Amino acid sequence: MFSIKITTVGSSSGIILTKAAMARLRVKKGDILYLTEAPDGTWRMTPYNPEFARQMTLAEEIMHDDRGVLRALASDSD
C-alpha cells in the first residue's frame, strides 16, 4: 500500500507520489492520472484514460460489424 500526501500547489491542491508509487503506476513527471469511481464506491487511480478505452472499444466493434462498408468506402477513395 502507498500513501499519498495532499499539498498546496500555488492556489490549488496536488498530491505527492513516491518514486515507488510512480514506478508501480508506470508514470513519470508530467503524465496524467485518472481517478475513477468503481461500482462499489471505491476509487481507482490509473494512467489509462477510461473514456479513450471506451471509444476504442466502440471503434473496434464498428470496424468488425461494418467491415464490408468500410472496405467499400476505402476502395471508393481510389
Beta strands, then each sheet from edge to edge (+ up, - down):
strand 1: 5-9
strand 2: 12-16
strand 3: 34-37
strand 4: 43-46
sheet 1: 1+ 2-
sheet 2: 3+ 4-
end
